[in-house]
Amino acid sequence: MEKGHKRVPAVVKCFKILEALAKSHEPLGISEISRKLGLNKSTVYNITYTLADLHVLDCLPSGKFALGTLFQTLANIAGKRSSIIQMVHPYLERIKEKTGLSVFLGVRSGIQAVLIDKVEADHGIKLSSEIGMTMPPLAGAGIKAMLSELPEEKIDEILSKAEFRRFTDNSIVDKEEFKDELLRVKKEGIAYDFEEYIQGMIGLSVPVRTGSRNVQSAVWVVGIKSQLPKERIEEVASLLLSIAREINASIQKA
């Protein structure tokens, strides 16, 4: 340790909490973490909820905590160590080459999609988003695809607590209608966003399996209406479904 350097106790406790969650096979509550580490409950409470605000931890409906999606983002930025990013990235490149559209890979954090990788279109209009960006709650096709991977009872639990926001005139703000849409995606394997999040923008998304039941992920493309006319949407949807099958097969073999 460098001379004059003082360890910050809060940082030490923070990493002890992260280590405990990483070693645990199940999410942990405040009391469990406090007991395991011998820390004051109020200290654990403040640290865990701060980490949850930062998406470092996920606060589950049960009130317990699990490692959050920011770890995926940090892994990507720090060195492409995330196996799903390494495995899926070539498919993103292929989708971009075949469609000319920007392509994104994201993971679910509650009712939001967190962008962990992307391949931007070479020409024309680019829809640029930064890696690490968190989409607004229930916005876009990506979160629909990810939520569709959950059991129906879990979907009911999540939607019962969700607050719907109207982004455009096409936004789905009725919970039953949104659930019906998720059940359609579950059956057909593809999600759509017809100007629901941004006026004039269309998105298509497919869920991809990560190998972990606790992590839901999706690939999506986005374009303006002139890039995705009705006659082309079916073609792009077919491509995404085909590539999703390839990705899922590759991950299963890994």
Backbone as numpy.savetxt, mean C-alpha at the origin, in Angstrom:
# Nx Ny Nz CAx CAy CAz Cx Cy Cz
32.03 4.62 20.60 31.18 5.83 20.60 32.06 7.07 20.60
31.68 8.05 19.79 32.44 9.28 19.68 32.43 10.02 21.01
33.57 10.65 21.36 33.67 11.40 22.61 32.67 12.56 22.61
32.04 12.74 23.73 31.09 13.82 23.88 29.69 13.47 23.38
29.57 12.31 22.76 28.26 11.90 22.24 27.43 11.29 23.36
26.18 11.69 23.45 25.28 11.14 24.45 24.14 10.41 23.77
23.87 9.21 24.24 22.77 8.44 23.69 21.44 9.11 24.08
20.51 9.13 23.15 19.19 9.71 23.40 18.27 8.58 23.87
17.85 8.60 25.11 17.05 7.50 25.66 15.79 7.19 24.85
15.12 8.21 24.33 13.89 7.97 23.58 14.16 7.18 22.30
15.30 7.46 21.67 15.65 6.74 20.45 15.95 5.28 20.77
16.66 5.06 21.87 16.97 3.68 22.30 15.68 2.91 22.55
14.73 3.53 23.24 13.45 2.87 23.53 12.67 2.61 22.25
12.73 3.56 21.33 12.04 3.41 20.05 12.53 2.15 19.32
13.84 1.96 19.26 14.38 0.81 18.55 14.15 -0.49 19.31
14.07 -0.42 20.61 13.72 -1.62 21.37 12.30 -2.06 21.04
11.40 -1.09 20.89 10.02 -1.40 20.53 9.96 -2.00 19.12
10.69 -1.41 18.18 10.72 -1.94 16.82 11.29 -3.35 16.79
12.34 -3.58 17.57 12.94 -4.92 17.63 11.95 -5.94 18.20
11.22 -5.54 19.24 10.24 -6.44 19.85 9.15 -6.81 18.85
8.69 -5.85 18.08 7.65 -6.11 17.08 8.20 -6.97 15.93
9.45 -6.72 15.57 10.06 -7.50 14.48 10.20 -8.97 14.87
10.48 -9.23 16.15 10.68 -10.60 16.62 9.37 -11.32 16.92
8.31 -10.55 17.09 7.03 -11.14 17.46 6.32 -11.70 16.23
5.69 -12.85 16.38 4.92 -13.45 15.29 3.53 -12.84 15.19
3.12 -12.10 16.19 1.80 -11.50 16.22 1.92 -10.01 16.59
0.93 -9.21 16.19 0.92 -7.80 16.63 0.90 -7.72 18.16
1.42 -6.64 18.69 1.51 -6.46 20.14 0.76 -5.21 20.58
0.15 -5.28 21.75 -0.51 -4.13 22.33 0.42 -3.36 23.25
-0.04 -2.21 23.72 0.76 -1.35 24.60 1.21 -2.12 25.84
0.28 -2.81 26.49 0.61 -3.54 27.73 1.62 -4.64 27.47
1.48 -5.34 26.34 2.40 -6.43 26.02 3.82 -5.89 25.79
3.91 -4.80 25.03 5.23 -4.21 24.77 5.85 -3.71 26.07
5.04 -3.05 26.88 5.51 -2.52 28.16 6.06 -3.64 29.04
5.31 -4.74 29.09 5.72 -5.87 29.93 7.00 -6.53 29.39
7.08 -6.72 28.09 8.24 -7.38 27.49 9.53 -6.59 27.70
9.41 -5.25 27.61 10.60 -4.41 27.65 10.84 -3.74 29.00
9.88 -3.88 29.89 10.03 -3.24 31.19 9.96 -1.72 31.10
9.17 -1.23 30.15 9.04 0.21 29.96 7.70 0.70 30.50
7.67 1.97 30.89 6.43 2.58 31.36 5.40 2.60 30.23
4.14 2.30 30.57 3.08 2.24 29.56 2.90 3.57 28.82
3.01 4.67 29.55 2.81 5.96 28.89 3.92 6.23 27.89
5.14 5.78 28.20 6.27 5.93 27.27 6.01 5.12 26.00
5.60 3.87 26.19 5.30 2.99 25.05 4.16 3.58 24.22
3.14 4.06 24.89 1.98 4.65 24.21 2.42 5.80 23.30
3.19 6.73 23.85 3.60 7.90 23.08 4.50 7.54 21.90
5.42 6.60 22.13 6.34 6.22 21.05 5.60 5.47 19.95
4.76 4.50 20.33 4.08 3.69 19.31 3.12 4.53 18.47
2.39 5.42 19.09 1.46 6.22 18.32 2.17 7.26 17.45
3.33 7.72 17.90 4.14 8.60 17.05 4.63 7.84 15.83
5.11 6.61 16.04 5.57 5.78 14.93 4.42 5.43 13.99
3.23 5.25 14.54 2.06 4.97 13.70 1.71 6.19 12.85
1.81 7.39 13.44 1.55 8.61 12.68 2.50 8.74 11.49
3.71 8.21 11.66 4.74 8.27 10.61 4.67 7.10 9.65
3.70 6.18 9.88 3.54 4.96 9.08 4.69 3.98 9.26
5.49 4.17 10.31 6.52 3.20 10.65 5.86 1.97 11.27
4.80 2.20 12.02 3.98 1.12 12.56 2.56 1.25 12.02
1.88 0.12 11.96 0.45 0.12 11.64 -0.31 -0.10 12.94
-1.26 0.77 13.23 -2.15 0.59 14.38 -3.39 -0.16 13.87
-3.56 -1.38 14.32 -4.63 -2.25 13.82 -5.95 -1.94 14.53
-7.07 -2.36 13.94 -8.37 -2.13 14.59 -8.46 -2.72 15.99
-7.66 -3.75 16.27 -7.65 -4.37 17.59 -6.98 -3.49 18.64
-6.31 -2.42 18.19 -5.55 -1.58 19.10 -4.10 -2.02 19.25
-3.76 -3.13 18.60 -2.38 -3.62 18.65 -1.57 -3.03 17.49
-0.25 -3.24 17.55 0.65 -2.63 16.57 1.45 -3.69 15.82
1.73 -3.39 14.56 2.59 -4.23 13.73 3.50 -3.30 12.93
4.60 -3.86 12.42 5.49 -3.06 11.60 4.74 -2.52 10.39
4.98 -1.26 10.05 4.20 -0.59 9.02 4.88 -0.56 7.66
4.18 0.06 6.71 4.61 0.03 5.32 5.81 0.95 5.02
6.11 1.87 5.90 7.26 2.74 5.65 8.56 1.93 5.54
8.58 0.75 6.18 9.77 -0.10 6.06 10.00 -0.51 4.61
8.91 -0.76 3.87 9.04 -1.09 2.45 9.66 0.08 1.70
9.20 1.27 2.00 9.71 2.46 1.33 11.18 2.69 1.64
11.53 2.58 2.92 12.92 2.78 3.32 13.83 1.74 2.68
13.34 0.50 2.57 14.13 -0.55 1.94 14.41 -0.21 0.49
13.41 0.36 -0.18 13.58 0.74 -1.58 14.59 1.86 -1.72
14.44 2.90 -0.92 15.32 4.06 -1.01 16.76 3.69 -0.62
16.90 2.85 0.39 18.22 2.55 0.94 19.02 1.58 0.09
18.39 0.83 -0.79 19.22 -0.09 -1.55 18.46 -1.17 -2.28
17.17 -0.96 -2.53 16.39 -1.94 -3.27 16.48 -3.32 -2.65
16.46 -3.36 -1.30 16.58 -4.65 -0.64 15.25 -5.40 -0.59
14.17 -4.69 -0.75 12.87 -5.34 -0.65 12.69 -6.33 -1.78
12.44 -7.58 -1.43 12.35 -8.63 -2.44 11.20 -8.39 -3.41
10.08 -7.88 -2.93 8.95 -7.65 -3.84 9.28 -6.57 -4.85
10.02 -5.53 -4.43 10.40 -4.47 -5.37 11.33 -5.03 -6.42
12.32 -5.81 -6.00 13.27 -6.39 -6.95 12.56 -7.30 -7.94
11.61 -8.07 -7.44 10.94 -9.04 -8.29 9.95 -8.38 -9.25
9.25 -7.36 -8.78 8.17 -6.76 -9.57 8.67 -5.70 -10.55
9.78 -5.04 -10.23 10.23 -3.91 -11.06 10.33 -4.23 -12.55
10.90 -5.38 -12.97 10.96 -5.67 -14.41 9.58 -5.73 -15.06
8.57 -6.16 -14.31 7.21 -6.20 -14.84 6.66 -4.79 -15.02
7.02 -3.88 -14.10 6.61 -2.49 -14.26 7.19 -1.92 -15.55
8.44 -2.25 -15.82 9.09 -1.79 -17.05 8.35 -2.32 -18.27
7.96 -3.59 -18.21 7.28 -4.20 -19.36 5.90 -3.55 -19.60
5.18 -3.29 -18.50 3.87 -2.64 -18.63 4.02 -1.26 -19.25
5.03 -0.53 -18.80 5.26 0.81 -19.35 5.58 0.74 -20.84
6.42 -0.23 -21.25 6.78 -0.36 -22.66 5.57 -0.68 -23.52
4.67 -1.52 -23.01 3.51 -1.96 -23.79 2.38 -0.93 -23.80
2.29 -0.12 -22.75 1.16 0.81 -22.64 1.55 2.26 -22.87
2.82 2.60 -22.63 3.24 3.99 -22.71 2.80 4.82 -21.52
2.27 4.13 -20.48 1.76 4.81 -19.30 2.72 4.68 -18.13
2.62 5.58 -17.18 3.38 5.46 -15.94 2.77 4.33 -15.10
3.64 3.56 -14.45 3.22 2.37 -13.71 3.74 2.47 -12.29
2.91 2.01 -11.32 3.26 2.16 -9.91 3.07 0.85 -9.16
3.87 0.68 -8.12 3.73 -0.44 -7.19 3.53 0.14 -5.81
2.52 -0.35 -5.10 2.26 0.18 -3.77 1.87 -0.91 -2.80
1.91 -0.58 -1.52 1.47 -1.48 -0.46 0.41 -0.77 0.36
-0.39 -1.57 1.05 -1.50 -1.02 1.83 -1.04 -0.59 3.22
-1.48 0.58 3.63 -1.34 1.03 5.01 -2.72 1.49 5.46
-3.43 0.59 6.15 -4.80 0.90 6.54 -5.70 1.01 5.32
-6.27 2.19 5.09 -7.11 2.41 3.91 -6.41 3.33 2.91
-5.07 3.34 2.97 -4.29 4.16 2.07 -3.26 3.31 1.34
-2.90 3.76 0.14 -1.85 3.12 -0.64 -0.57 3.92 -0.49
0.53 3.21 -0.24 1.85 3.86 -0.13 2.68 3.43 -1.33
3.16 4.39 -2.10 3.94 4.12 -3.30 5.34 3.67 -2.93
5.75 2.47 -3.43 7.09 1.98 -3.09 7.99 1.82 -4.32
7.43 1.88 -5.52 8.25 1.82 -6.73 7.44 2.37 -7.89
8.13 2.79 -8.95 7.43 3.37 -10.10 8.32 3.30 -11.32
7.67 3.34 -12.49 8.37 3.51 -13.77 7.56 4.53 -14.55
8.17 5.64 -14.86 7.43 6.73 -15.51 7.46 6.60 -17.02
6.40 7.07 -17.65 6.32 7.08 -19.11 7.44 7.93 -19.69
7.93 7.53 -20.87 9.03 8.25 -21.51 8.58 9.52 -22.20
7.36 9.47 -22.75 6.91 10.58 -23.58 5.50 11.00 -23.17
5.11 12.17 -23.67 3.75 12.63 -23.44 3.55 13.08 -22.01
2.31 12.95 -21.56 1.96 13.41 -20.22 2.43 12.41 -19.18
3.15 12.88 -18.18 3.63 12.02 -17.10 2.89 12.36 -15.81
2.45 11.31 -15.14 1.80 11.50 -13.85 2.80 11.11 -12.78
3.56 12.08 -12.32 4.69 11.79 -11.45 4.28 11.83 -9.98
4.71 10.81 -9.24 4.52 10.76 -7.80 5.81 10.28 -7.18
6.13 10.81 -6.01 7.37 10.45 -5.35 7.24 9.13 -4.60
8.28 8.33 -4.64 8.31 7.10 -3.84 8.22 7.48 -2.36
7.36 6.78 -1.66 7.10 7.10 -0.26 5.83 7.89 -0.08
5.27 8.39 -1.19 4.02 9.16 -1.13 2.89 8.27 -0.63
2.06 8.81 0.25 0.87 8.12 0.74 -0.35 8.74 0.10
-1.12 7.92 -0.59 -2.35 8.41 -1.22 -3.38 8.76 -0.16
-4.31 9.65 -0.46 -5.39 9.93 0.49 -6.21 8.66 0.76
-6.90 8.59 1.88 -7.70 7.41 2.22 -8.70 7.05 1.12
-8.69 5.76 0.74 -9.64 5.20 -0.23 -9.60 5.90 -1.58
-8.45 6.44 -1.94 -8.31 7.16 -3.21 -7.57 6.31 -4.23
-8.11 6.22 -5.44 -7.43 5.55 -6.53 -7.75 4.08 -6.64
-7.34 3.50 -7.77 -7.62 2.08 -8.04 -6.75 1.16 -7.19
-5.54 1.61 -6.83 -4.61 0.74 -6.11 -5.16 0.24 -4.79
-5.76 1.13 -4.00 -6.26 0.71 -2.68 -7.45 -0.23 -2.84
-8.25 -0.05 -3.90 -9.34 -0.99 -4.15 -8.79 -2.40 -4.38
-7.75 -2.49 -5.22 -7.16 -3.80 -5.52 -6.61 -4.45 -4.26
-5.98 -3.66 -3.40 -5.38 -4.22 -2.18 -6.45 -4.65 -1.18
-7.47 -3.81 -0.98 -8.52 -4.16 -0.04 -9.30 -5.39 -0.50
-9.37 -5.60 -1.81 -10.11 -6.75 -2.33 -9.47 -8.08 -1.94
-8.21 -8.04 -1.55 -7.50 -9.26 -1.15 -7.85 -9.71 0.26
-8.52 -8.86 1.02 -8.86 -9.17 2.40 -10.14 -10.01 2.45
-10.32 -10.81 3.52 -11.59 -11.53 3.70 -12.74 -10.54 3.82
-13.94 -10.98 3.44 -15.08 -10.07 3.43 -15.37 -9.48 4.82
-15.20 -10.30 5.88 -15.45 -9.78 7.22 -14.46 -8.69 7.60
-13.21 -8.79 7.09 -12.22 -7.76 7.34 -12.56 -6.48 6.57
-13.06 -6.65 5.36 -13.51 -5.50 4.58 -14.62 -4.77 5.31
-15.58 -5.54 5.83 -16.69 -4.94 6.59 -16.18 -4.14 7.78
-15.21 -4.72 8.49 -14.65 -4.06 9.68 -13.98 -2.75 9.31
-13.20 -2.76 8.24 -12.48 -1.57 7.81 -13.44 -0.48 7.33
-14.40 -0.87 6.50 -15.31 0.13 5.93 -16.27 0.70 6.97
-16.56 -0.08 8.02 -17.47 0.42 9.06 -16.88 1.62 9.79
-15.54 1.74 9.78 -14.87 2.83 10.48 -14.36 3.91 9.53
-14.51 3.67 8.24 -13.93 4.59 7.25 -14.82 5.81 7.03
-14.16 6.93 6.75 -14.87 8.15 6.36 -14.56 8.41 4.89
-15.62 8.51 4.10 -15.47 8.67 2.67 -15.43 10.15 2.29
-14.54 10.46 1.36 -14.37 11.84 0.91 -14.70 11.93 -0.57
-15.43 12.96 -0.96 -15.76 13.16 -2.37 -14.67 14.00 -3.03
-13.87 13.36 -3.89 -12.81 14.07 -4.60 -13.36 14.68 -5.90
-14.26 13.93 -6.57 -14.88 14.40 -7.81 -16.36 13.99 -7.78
-17.08 14.35 -8.81 -18.49 13.95 -8.90 -18.63 12.44 -9.04
-17.56 11.76 -9.46 -17.61 10.30 -9.66 -17.17 9.50 -8.44
-16.72 10.18 -7.39 -16.24 9.46 -6.20 -17.34 8.61 -5.58
-16.97 7.41 -5.14 -17.91 6.53 -4.44 -17.85 6.87 -2.96
-18.94 7.38 -2.43 -18.96 7.79 -1.02 -19.97 6.99 -0.20
-20.62 6.03 -0.84 -21.55 5.14 -0.14 -20.82 3.85 0.23
-20.86 3.47 1.50 -20.09 2.31 1.96 -20.53 1.01 1.30
-21.82 0.82 1.14 -22.31 -0.40 0.51 -21.89 -0.46 -0.95
-21.96 0.67 -1.63 -21.53 0.71 -3.04 -20.04 0.44 -3.15
-19.25 0.99 -2.21 -17.81 0.77 -2.24 -17.50 -0.71 -1.96
-18.22 -1.30 -1.01 -18.01 -2.72 -0.72 -18.36 -3.57 -1.93
-19.47 -3.27 -2.60 -19.85 -4.01 -3.81 -18.75 -3.93 -4.86
-18.13 -2.75 -4.95 -17.03 -2.58 -5.90 -15.85 -3.47 -5.51
-15.53 -3.55 -4.22 -14.42 -4.40 -3.77 -14.72 -5.88 -4.03
-15.96 -6.29 -3.85 -16.33 -7.68 -4.10 -16.25 -8.00 -5.60
-16.57 -7.01 -6.44 -16.41 -7.21 -7.89 -14.94 -7.38 -8.23
-14.08 -6.55 -7.63 -12.64 -6.66 -7.86 -12.13 -8.02 -7.38
-12.62 -8.46 -6.24 -12.22 -9.76 -5.70 -12.54 -10.88 -6.70
-13.68 -10.75 -7.38 -14.13 -11.76 -8.34 -13.40 -11.66 -9.67
-13.24 -10.43 -10.17 -12.69 -10.23 -11.51 -11.18 -10.02 -11.53
-10.61 -9.58 -10.38 -9.16 -9.44 -10.29 -8.61 -8.11 -10.74
-9.47 -7.16 -11.08 -8.98 -5.86 -11.53 -9.86 -4.74 -11.00
-9.21 -3.63 -10.61 -9.91 -2.47 -10.07 -9.79 -1.31 -11.05
-10.83 -0.47 -11.06 -10.84 0.70 -11.93 -11.08 1.97 -11.12
-10.57 3.07 -11.65 -10.87 4.39 -11.11 -11.23 5.26 -12.30
-12.54 5.45 -12.51 -13.01 6.27 -13.62 -13.28 7.69 -13.11
-12.19 8.46 -13.04 -12.26 9.86 -12.60 -12.84 9.99 -11.19
-12.60 9.01 -10.34 -13.10 9.07 -8.97 -12.20 9.88 -8.06
-10.89 9.85 -8.35 -9.93 10.57 -7.50 -9.56 11.92 -8.11
-9.24 11.93 -9.40 -8.86 13.18 -10.08 -9.68 13.29 -11.36
-10.32 14.41 -11.56 -11.13 14.63 -12.75 -10.27 14.48 -14.00
-10.75 13.68 -14.95 -10.03 13.50 -16.21 -9.02 12.37 -16.19
-8.82 11.72 -15.02 -7.84 10.65 -14.89 -8.52 9.30 -14.72
-7.93 8.29 -15.36 -8.43 6.91 -15.26 -7.30 6.02 -14.77
-7.62 5.10 -13.87 -6.63 4.18 -13.34 -7.12 2.75 -13.42
-6.20 1.81 -13.59 -6.49 0.38 -13.54 -5.46 -0.26 -12.63
-5.89 -1.21 -11.83 -4.98 -1.82 -10.85 -5.28 -3.30 -10.65
-4.22 -4.06 -10.39 -4.36 -5.48 -10.07 -3.60 -5.77 -8.77
-4.17 -6.60 -7.91 -3.43 -6.98 -6.70 -2.32 -7.97 -7.05
-1.22 -7.88 -6.33 -0.14 -8.87 -6.49 0.16 -9.47 -5.12
0.43 -10.74 -5.10 0.65 -11.46 -3.85 2.09 -11.27 -3.39
2.28 -10.92 -2.14 3.62 -10.68 -1.60 4.20 -11.91 -0.92
3.37 -12.91 -0.67 3.82 -14.07 0.09 3.54 -13.93 1.56
3.04 -12.76 1.99 2.70 -12.52 3.38 1.23 -12.13 3.47
0.49 -12.81 4.34 -0.94 -12.49 4.47 -1.15 -11.14 5.15
-0.11 -10.59 5.75 -0.23 -9.32 6.45 0.08 -8.11 5.57
0.52 -8.36 4.33 0.89 -7.27 3.43 0.11 -7.42 2.13
-0.63 -6.38 1.77 -1.34 -6.37 0.49 -0.64 -5.37 -0.43
-0.47 -5.77 -1.68 0.25 -4.95 -2.63 -0.51 -4.92 -3.95
-0.25 -3.90 -4.77 -0.92 -3.78 -6.06 -0.04 -3.03 -7.05
-0.27 -3.32 -8.32 0.34 -2.59 -9.43 -0.77 -1.82 -10.13
-0.51 -0.57 -10.48 -1.53 0.19 -11.20 -0.93 1.11 -12.25
-1.75 1.41 -13.25 -1.39 2.39 -14.28 -2.42 3.50 -14.23
-1.99 4.69 -14.62 -2.87 5.85 -14.61 -2.63 6.66 -15.88
-3.72 7.15 -16.46 -3.58 8.01 -17.63 -4.76 8.94 -17.74
-4.62 9.96 -18.58 -5.75 10.85 -18.82 -6.69 10.15 -19.80
-7.90 10.68 -19.93 -8.95 10.01 -20.73 -8.51 9.79 -22.18
-7.74 10.71 -22.73 -7.31 10.55 -24.12 -6.32 9.40 -24.27
-5.58 9.06 -23.19 -4.65 7.94 -23.23 -5.35 6.61 -23.00
-6.52 6.66 -22.34 -7.25 5.43 -22.02 -8.71 5.55 -22.48
-8.92 5.63 -23.79 -10.29 5.63 -24.28 -10.94 4.27 -24.00
-12.24 4.22 -24.08 -12.97 3.00 -23.72 -12.46 1.77 -24.45
-12.17 1.92 -25.76 -11.74 0.75 -26.55 -10.37 0.22 -26.13
-9.58 1.05 -25.40 -8.25 0.60 -25.00 -8.24 0.04 -23.58
-9.22 0.38 -22.79 -9.24 -0.05 -21.39 -9.23 -1.56 -21.27
-10.01 -2.23 -22.09 -10.06 -3.70 -22.04 -8.71 -4.32 -22.37
-8.01 -3.73 -23.32 -6.68 -4.22 -23.72 -5.68 -4.07 -22.56
-5.69 -2.91 -21.91 -4.77 -2.68 -20.79 -5.14 -3.57 -19.61
-6.43 -3.75 -19.36 -6.88 -4.62 -18.27 -6.41 -6.05 -18.49
-6.52 -6.52 -19.73 -6.08 -7.88 -20.05 -4.58 -8.04 -19.82
-3.81 -7.03 -20.19 -2.36 -7.07 -19.97 -2.03 -7.12 -18.49
-2.69 -6.27 -17.69 -2.41 -6.23 -16.25 -2.77 -7.56 -15.59
-3.89 -8.15 -15.96 -4.29 -9.44 -15.39 -3.28 -10.53 -15.73
-2.80 -10.52 -16.97 -1.81 -11.51 -17.39 -0.51 -11.35 -16.63
-0.07 -10.11 -16.49 1.19 -9.87 -15.78 1.05 -10.15 -14.29
-0.13 -9.86 -13.72 -0.35 -10.18 -12.30 -0.20 -11.68 -12.07
-0.71 -12.50 -13.00 -0.56 -13.96 -12.86 0.91 -14.35 -12.91
1.68 -13.71 -13.79 3.11 -14.01 -13.87 3.83 -13.61 -12.58
3.51 -12.43 -12.07 4.15 -11.96 -10.84 3.84 -12.91 -9.69
2.57 -13.28 -9.55 2.16 -14.15 -8.44 2.83 -15.51 -8.55
2.97 -16.02 -9.77 3.65 -17.31 -9.95 5.12 -17.21 -9.59
5.76 -16.09 -9.97 7.18 -15.90 -9.66 7.41 -15.78 -8.16
6.53 -15.04 -7.48 6.67 -14.87 -6.03 6.45 -16.19 -5.31
5.51 -17.00 -5.80 5.22 -18.28 -5.18 6.41 -19.22 -5.30
7.14 -19.12 -6.40 8.31 -19.99 -6.62 9.53 -19.52 -5.83
9.56 -18.23 -5.48 10.75 -17.65 -4.82 10.96 -18.22 -3.42
